Amino acid sequence: MMVLSKEKRKNLKVILDSNAFFVPQKFKIDIFTELRRLLNRNFELILLSQVRIELEALSKKGSSDMRKKAAYAIKLAERLKCLDFDTSFLESADDVIVYTAKKLNALVFTNDKELKKRLRDISVPVIYVRQKSRLEIDGMI
């Protein structure tokens, strides 16, 4: 019988930014399958309530194409556990992601350049789309 180290047994936490939910439509990447391949261990995907609110706002405003894409993104998001922290002291969804990633020692899945830089500056590993065809990690797990 193989004994897994504590690190292998412990679920990695992965926070998804709103743009991560658009990856399947934009790049034709199954994010759930790709995350299993990339991480190769147990993980828990986390949807923050602020990200859900962002997706809901996008589904109500903008072009009909954006509303349709956002509706699909919400369907994907509904598969995840939604966490709601008291983050009223933070201004934006990005601020909430940075704060929560640090607090939970979580990775973040985003393609947002500014957010990736902020996360790198505080040594939070970032999952992102590479060459429009696969997911990759920047940082140590």
MARVO-88451 format. One line per 4 residues: number of its first residue (from 1); for each residue x, y, z of N, C-alpha, C. Coordinates in Angstrom, 2 decimals, always signed. Last residue first. Layout:
BEGIN
NUM = X:Y:Z:X:Y:Z:X:Y:Z  ...
# end
This chain:
BEGIN
141 = +4.21:+25.40:-5.65:+3.05:+24.92:-4.88:+3.54:+24.40:-3.55  +5.67:+28.34:-7.00:+5.82:+27.04:-6.34:+4.57:+26.69:-5.54  +4.94:+29.84:-10.23:+5.16:+29.86:-8.78:+5.23:+28.44:-8.23  +2.59:+29.46:-12.52:+3.74:+30.32:-12.28:+3.88:+30.41:-10.75
137 = +1.32:+26.79:-14.42:+1.47:+27.42:-13.09:+2.72:+28.26:-13.08  -1.00:+26.53:-17.17:+0.33:+26.44:-16.61:+0.36:+27.15:-15.25  -3.17:+25.01:-19.55:-2.96:+25.76:-18.32:-1.55:+25.52:-17.82  -3.31:+25.47:-23.16:-3.20:+24.67:-21.94:-3.02:+25.59:-20.73
133 = -3.69:+27.18:-25.33:-3.99:+25.76:-25.50:-3.93:+24.93:-24.22  -2.66:+29.74:-25.51:-4.06:+29.54:-25.88:-4.47:+28.08:-25.96  -0.18:+29.80:-24.25:-0.24:+29.56:-25.69:-1.64:+29.20:-26.17  -1.68:+29.21:-21.18:-0.42:+29.35:-21.88:-0.62:+28.97:-23.34
129 = -3.63:+30.61:-18.66:-3.64:+29.97:-19.97:-2.33:+30.27:-20.67  -2.61:+30.00:-15.19:-3.05:+30.85:-16.30:-3.03:+30.05:-17.60  -2.23:+30.18:-11.74:-2.54:+29.30:-12.87:-3.09:+30.19:-13.96  +0.19:+31.25:-9.46:-0.89:+31.63:-10.38:-1.00:+30.60:-11.49
125 = +1.13:+31.39:-6.00:+1.19:+30.73:-7.31:-0.04:+31.05:-8.16  +2.21:+34.25:-4.38:+1.05:+33.37:-4.53:+1.14:+32.73:-5.92  +4.18:+36.21:-3.69:+4.52:+34.78:-3.80:+3.32:+33.83:-3.79  +3.53:+38.81:-4.00:+3.39:+38.27:-2.63:+3.55:+36.74:-2.63
121 = +3.98:+39.22:-6.68:+4.70:+40.07:-5.73:+4.59:+39.58:-4.29  +2.09:+37.54:-7.83:+3.51:+37.17:-7.89:+4.31:+37.95:-6.85  -0.20:+39.10:-7.40:-0.06:+37.81:-6.73:+1.39:+37.34:-6.72  +0.29:+41.31:-9.04:+0.07:+41.51:-7.60:+0.29:+40.21:-6.83
117 = +0.45:+39.98:-11.53:+1.61:+40.69:-10.99:+1.47:+40.89:-9.48  -2.18:+39.02:-11.79:-1.05:+38.08:-11.77:+0.18:+38.74:-11.15  -3.56:+41.46:-11.93:-3.77:+40.58:-10.78:-2.63:+39.57:-10.67  -2.63:+42.40:-14.42:-2.41:+43.18:-13.19:-2.53:+42.30:-11.95
113 = -3.51:+40.32:-16.19:-2.09:+40.68:-16.03:-1.80:+41.41:-14.73  -5.68:+37.71:-15.80:-5.59:+39.16:-15.63:-4.14:+39.55:-15.31  -6.23:+35.13:-15.75:-5.47:+35.57:-16.91:-5.27:+37.09:-16.88  -6.15:+32.87:-12.94:-6.53:+34.12:-13.58:-5.68:+34.36:-14.82
109 = -6.38:+31.08:-10.16:-6.49:+30.86:-11.60:-7.02:+32.16:-12.20  -4.25:+30.85:-7.40:-5.29:+31.63:-8.07:-5.22:+31.33:-9.57  -3.85:+28.86:-4.42:-3.42:+29.27:-5.75:-4.55:+30.10:-6.34  -3.80:+29.75:-0.90:-4.40:+29.17:-2.10:-3.69:+29.64:-3.36
105 = -3.80:+30.37:+1.85:-2.63:+29.75:+1.22:-3.06:+29.03:-0.06  -5.85:+31.85:+2.82:-6.09:+30.41:+2.69:-4.88:+29.65:+2.15  -4.70:+34.45:+2.80:-5.29:+33.93:+4.03:-5.45:+32.40:+3.99  -3.95:+34.78:+0.12:-2.93:+34.82:+1.17:-3.46:+34.15:+2.45
101 = -6.45:+34.63:-1.07:-5.39:+33.70:-1.49:-4.31:+33.63:-0.41  -7.77:+36.81:+0.11:-8.21:+35.44:+0.40:-7.14:+34.42:+0.04  -6.34:+39.02:-0.97:-6.49:+38.85:+0.48:-6.80:+37.39:+0.82  -6.74:+38.60:-3.74:-5.39:+38.68:-3.17:-5.44:+38.39:-1.66
97 = -9.57:+38.69:-3.88:-8.84:+37.50:-4.33:-7.44:+37.48:-3.70  -10.09:+41.29:-3.00:-10.63:+40.16:-2.24:-9.87:+38.88:-2.60  -8.89:+42.76:-5.04:-8.41:+42.91:-3.66:-8.85:+41.72:-2.81  -10.56:+41.96:-7.16:-9.13:+41.60:-7.17:-8.53:+41.71:-5.77
93 = -12.94:+43.18:-6.44:-12.88:+41.71:-6.44:-11.42:+41.24:-6.44  -12.09:+46.07:-4.35:-12.43:+45.38:-5.60:-12.39:+43.87:-5.43  -11.79:+46.99:-1.59:-12.50:+47.74:-2.62:-12.96:+46.93:-3.82  -12.41:+45.82:+1.76:-11.65:+45.78:+0.50:-12.48:+46.39:-0.62
89 = -14.08:+45.72:+3.87:-13.00:+46.70:+3.97:-12.14:+46.73:+2.70  -15.70:+43.60:+3.44:-16.27:+44.92:+3.15:-15.20:+46.01:+3.21  -15.36:+40.95:+3.66:-14.28:+41.70:+3.01:-14.77:+43.09:+2.64  -16.15:+38.26:+5.17:-16.40:+39.68:+5.40:-15.19:+40.44:+4.85
85 = -16.61:+35.80:+2.59:-15.90:+36.34:+3.74:-16.34:+37.78:+3.95  -17.99:+33.17:+1.21:-18.34:+34.56:+1.45:-17.66:+35.01:+2.73  -17.55:+30.82:-1.35:-17.16:+31.32:-0.04:-17.48:+32.80:+0.07  -19.14:+28.20:-2.98:-18.98:+29.66:-2.93:-18.65:+30.07:-1.50
81 = -18.07:+25.44:-4.76:-18.47:+25.94:-3.45:-18.18:+27.44:-3.43  -19.19:+25.04:-8.18:-18.19:+25.24:-7.13:-18.81:+25.69:-5.82  -21.07:+25.01:-10.11:-20.52:+23.70:-9.73:-19.56:+23.82:-8.54  -21.57:+27.60:-10.79:-22.53:+26.95:-9.88:-22.04:+25.58:-9.42
77 = -19.71:+28.18:-12.73:-19.46:+28.64:-11.37:-20.37:+27.96:-10.36  -20.99:+27.25:-15.02:-19.76:+26.59:-14.55:-19.52:+26.92:-13.07  -23.07:+29.15:-15.09:-23.38:+27.71:-14.99:-22.17:+26.92:-14.50  -21.57:+31.47:-15.46:-22.30:+31.28:-14.20:-22.68:+29.82:-14.00
73 = -20.73:+31.06:-18.08:-19.73:+31.13:-17.01:-20.40:+30.91:-15.64  -23.18:+31.33:-19.40:-22.48:+30.04:-19.42:-21.45:+29.98:-18.28  -23.60:+34.02:-18.89:-24.59:+33.05:-18.41:-23.97:+31.65:-18.37  -21.44:+35.13:-20.26:-21.49:+35.25:-18.80:-22.49:+34.26:-18.21
69 = -22.20:+34.62:-22.89:-20.97:+34.02:-22.36:-20.96:+34.04:-20.83  -24.52:+36.22:-22.99:-24.61:+34.77:-23.22:-23.38:+34.05:-22.65  -23.46:+38.76:-22.57:-24.46:+38.25:-21.63:-24.58:+36.72:-21.75  -21.81:+38.97:-24.81:-21.21:+38.95:-23.47:-22.20:+38.38:-22.46
65 = -23.80:+39.02:-26.81:-22.78:+37.98:-26.83:-22.14:+37.85:-25.44  -25.16:+41.33:-26.22:-25.89:+40.07:-26.06:-24.90:+38.90:-26.04  -23.02:+43.56:-24.31:-23.59:+43.04:-25.55:-24.31:+41.72:-25.29  -24.00:+44.78:-21.01:-23.08:+44.53:-22.12:-23.79:+43.96:-23.33
61 = -25.51:+43.04:-18.23:-25.18:+44.24:-19.00:-24.21:+43.88:-20.12  -25.96:+40.62:-17.05:-27.10:+41.54:-17.14:-26.81:+42.78:-17.97  -23.67:+39.23:-16.83:-24.78:+38.55:-17.50:-25.98:+39.46:-17.71  -22.08:+40.88:-15.31:-21.77:+40.73:-16.73:-22.92:+40.08:-17.50
57 = -23.25:+40.39:-12.81:-23.34:+41.73:-13.40:-23.08:+41.67:-14.91  -22.48:+37.74:-12.42:-23.91:+38.06:-12.53:-24.11:+39.44:-13.16  -19.71:+38.06:-12.20:-20.27:+37.27:-13.31:-21.75:+37.60:-13.52  -19.60:+39.59:-9.81:-19.04:+40.11:-11.07:-19.64:+39.39:-12.28
53 = -20.67:+37.74:-8.02:-21.39:+39.00:-8.25:-20.92:+39.64:-9.55  -18.63:+35.82:-8.07:-19.98:+35.46:-8.53:-20.78:+36.72:-8.85  -16.64:+37.37:-6.91:-16.46:+36.91:-8.29:-17.82:+36.52:-8.87  -17.67:+37.66:-4.35:-17.43:+38.86:-5.15:-17.24:+38.50:-6.63
49 = -17.66:+35.04:-3.38:-18.95:+35.68:-3.65:-18.78:+36.93:-4.51  -15.35:+32.88:-5.01:-15.61:+33.92:-4.01:-16.90:+34.64:-4.37  -14.98:+29.54:-5.40:-15.62:+30.70:-6.01:-15.88:+31.69:-4.88  -12.48:+27.15:-5.58:-13.20:+28.10:-4.74:-13.70:+29.27:-5.58
45 = -11.79:+23.71:-5.76:-11.97:+24.98:-6.48:-12.87:+25.88:-5.64  -9.37:+21.73:-4.37:-10.71:+22.26:-4.15:-10.80:+23.60:-4.87  -7.57:+18.75:-5.19:-7.71:+20.20:-5.07:-9.17:+20.56:-4.89  -5.16:+16.16:-5.24:-6.48:+16.63:-4.83:-6.48:+18.15:-4.72
41 = -3.02:+16.21:-8.18:-3.32:+15.90:-6.79:-4.69:+16.46:-6.44  -2.24:+17.40:-10.60:-1.94:+15.99:-10.32:-2.04:+15.65:-8.84  -2.30:+19.88:-11.84:-2.02:+19.81:-10.41:-1.67:+18.39:-9.95  -2.77:+19.31:-14.60:-1.72:+20.23:-14.16:-1.32:+20.01:-12.71
37 = -4.96:+17.55:-14.64:-3.69:+17.19:-15.28:-2.55:+18.02:-14.70  -6.90:+19.06:-13.29:-6.52:+17.74:-12.76:-5.16:+17.33:-13.34  -7.02:+21.25:-15.02:-6.55:+21.46:-13.66:-6.14:+20.13:-13.02  -8.10:+20.01:-17.30:-6.75:+20.59:-17.36:-6.19:+20.82:-15.96
33 = -10.66:+19.33:-16.37:-9.73:+18.28:-16.81:-8.30:+18.80:-16.80  -11.62:+21.94:-15.89:-11.62:+20.95:-14.82:-10.63:+19.81:-15.14  -11.47:+23.34:-18.32:-10.64:+23.77:-17.19:-10.57:+22.72:-16.08  -11.11:+22.53:-21.43:-11.91:+22.03:-20.31:-11.10:+22.31:-19.04
29 = -10.82:+25.03:-23.79:-10.08:+24.24:-22.81:-11.06:+23.82:-21.71  -11.43:+26.94:-25.76:-11.86:+25.54:-25.92:-11.03:+24.60:-25.03  -11.00:+29.59:-25.30:-9.85:+28.80:-25.74:-10.18:+27.32:-25.98  -13.56:+30.68:-24.69:-12.59:+31.44:-25.46:-11.49:+30.57:-26.07
25 = -14.91:+28.73:-23.18:-15.51:+29.29:-24.38:-14.47:+29.94:-25.29  -13.13:+28.13:-21.06:-13.66:+27.06:-21.92:-14.26:+27.59:-23.23  -12.59:+30.80:-19.97:-11.56:+30.02:-20.67:-12.15:+28.92:-21.56  -14.38:+32.01:-18.34:-14.56:+32.25:-19.78:-13.57:+31.43:-20.62
21 = -13.58:+31.54:-15.78:-14.82:+30.90:-16.21:-15.11:+31.10:-17.70  -11.44:+33.21:-15.47:-11.17:+31.76:-15.59:-12.41:+31.03:-16.11  -12.45:+35.74:-14.99:-12.03:+35.42:-16.36:-11.70:+33.94:-16.55  -12.94:+35.71:-12.19:-14.06:+35.66:-13.14:-13.61:+35.27:-14.55
17 = -10.69:+33.39:-10.62:-11.07:+34.75:-10.97:-12.19:+34.65:-12.01  -10.79:+30.85:-8.28:-10.97:+31.19:-9.68:-11.42:+32.64:-9.82  -8.48:+29.40:-6.11:-9.49:+30.45:-6.26:-9.58:+30.80:-7.75  -7.82:+26.35:-4.85:-7.62:+27.14:-6.06:-8.79:+28.11:-6.19
13 = -6.07:+24.49:-2.48:-7.20:+25.39:-2.71:-6.87:+26.25:-3.92  -5.31:+21.08:-2.29:-4.88:+22.42:-2.68:-6.14:+23.25:-2.85  -5.86:+18.89:+0.36:-6.40:+19.51:-0.84:-5.77:+20.88:-1.08  -3.45:+16.60:+1.42:-4.10:+17.87:+1.69:-4.61:+18.47:+0.37
9 = -1.99:+14.52:+0.38:-3.36:+14.27:+0.84:-4.13:+15.57:+1.04  +0.48:+15.62:-0.22:-0.30:+15.01:-1.30:-1.75:+14.82:-0.90  +1.34:+16.43:+2.34:+1.17:+17.42:+1.27:+0.29:+16.88:+0.14  +1.63:+14.05:+3.70:+0.58:+14.99:+4.12:+0.30:+16.00:+3.02
5 = +2.17:+11.43:+1.27:+2.65:+12.43:+2.23:+1.49:+13.34:+2.60  +0.62:+8.25:+1.12:+0.80:+9.60:+0.57:+1.31:+10.54:+1.65  +1.72:+5.03:+0.76:+1.36:+6.05:+1.74:+1.65:+7.41:+1.13  +0.55:+2.19:-0.89:+1.33:+3.42:-0.98:+0.82:+4.44:+0.05
1 = +0.84:-1.19:+0.00:+0.00:+0.00:+0.00:+0.88:+1.25:+0.00
# end
